[in-house]
């Protein structure tokens, strides 16, 4: 399955980031801060890695990891969200798995993930028959 992350799906203007900051809600964790603005026309995301995170090599590594995490989770989002992900300094020392776990925790706390799809019954159980 292809999971593109086109430019149209990114927040690019400072006014967009400011709108999320002023009008949205934020949820903080050890490595990340998640800002969420609801009620927009499309799903868009912006990633911020300031110089506090580290030098350019480290900031780009963190940004690539976060972009990949967000790209894989976007299909599970509720519609009409603008999300800003801000990397904190400890993100520079975190593994991909740690960042992903924190993203999942913050996303659940912010209630941006759609409810899970109804699944099949566990193995060994049969579906009830319609009469």
C-alpha positions in Angstrom: 0.0 0.0 0.0 1.4 3.4 -1.0 1.3 6.0 1.7 2.3 9.3 0.0 3.0 12.5 2.0 2.5 15.2 -0.7 3.2 18.9 -0.2 -0.5 19.6 -0.1 -0.7 17.5 3.1 1.8 19.6 4.9 1.5 22.9 6.8 3.9 25.3 5.2 3.0 28.8 6.1 3.8 30.4 9.4 0.1 31.6 9.6 -1.0 28.0 9.5 1.3 27.0 12.3 0.2 30.1 14.3 -3.5 29.1 13.8 -2.8 25.6 15.3 -1.0 27.2 18.2 -3.6 29.9 18.9 -6.8 28.0 18.2 -5.8 24.4 18.8 -5.0 22.2 21.8 -1.6 20.9 22.7 -0.6 17.7 24.3 3.0 17.3 25.6 5.2 14.3 26.2 8.8 13.7 27.0 10.0 13.8 23.3 7.2 15.6 21.5 4.5 18.2 21.7 1.4 17.6 19.6 -0.8 20.6 18.6 -4.2 19.7 17.1 -6.7 22.0 15.4 -10.0 20.5 14.4 -12.7 21.5 12.0 -10.5 22.1 8.9 -11.2 21.0 5.4 -8.3 18.6 5.1 -5.7 16.6 7.0 -2.5 18.5 7.1 0.6 18.2 9.3 3.6 20.3 10.1 6.8 19.2 11.9 9.0 21.6 13.9 12.6 20.8 14.9 14.3 23.8 16.4 18.0 24.3 17.0 17.5 23.2 20.6 17.1 19.6 19.3 20.7 19.6 17.9 22.8 20.4 14.9 21.4 20.2 11.3 22.3 16.5 10.9 20.4 15.6 14.1 17.4 17.8 13.4 17.1 16.3 9.9 17.3 12.8 11.3 14.5 13.5 13.9 12.4 15.2 11.2 12.8 12.2 8.8 11.8 9.8 11.6 8.7 11.9 12.6 7.7 12.3 8.9 7.8 8.6 8.5 5.8 7.9 11.7 3.1 10.5 10.7 3.0 9.2 7.1 2.1 5.7 8.3 -0.5 6.9 10.8 -2.3 9.4 8.6 -4.8 6.9 7.1 -6.0 6.3 10.7 -6.7 10.0 11.5 -10.1 11.6 11.8 -10.9 13.9 8.9 -10.4 17.7 9.1 -7.4 17.9 11.4 -4.3 20.1 11.3 -1.5 18.7 13.4 1.8 20.2 14.4 4.5 17.9 15.8 7.2 19.7 17.8 10.3 17.8 18.7 11.8 18.4 22.1 15.5 18.1 22.9 15.2 14.5 24.2 13.9 13.5 20.7 17.5 13.7 19.4 18.5 10.8 21.6 15.3 8.7 21.2 15.1 5.7 19.0 12.5 5.4 16.2 10.5 3.0 18.4 10.5 5.4 21.3 9.3 8.3 19.1 6.6 6.1 17.5 5.4 4.9 21.0 5.2 8.5 22.2 3.4 9.6 19.0 0.8 6.8 19.5 0.3 7.8 23.1 -0.1 11.5 22.3 -2.4 10.8 19.3 -4.7 8.7 21.5 -4.7 11.4 24.2 -5.5 14.0 21.6 -8.3 11.7 20.1 -7.1 12.2 16.6 -7.2 8.5 15.6 -10.4 7.0 14.2 -12.0 4.2 16.1 -10.7 0.8 15.1 -12.6 -1.1 12.4 -14.8 -4.0 13.6 -12.6 -7.0 13.4 -13.3 -10.6 12.7 -14.1 -12.9 15.7 -11.1 -14.6 17.4 -9.9 -17.8 15.8 -12.1 -20.8 16.8 -15.3 -18.8 17.1 -17.9 -18.9 14.4 -20.0 -16.0 13.1 -23.7 -16.2 14.1 -25.8 -17.3 11.3 -28.7 -15.2 10.0 -31.9 -17.2 9.9 
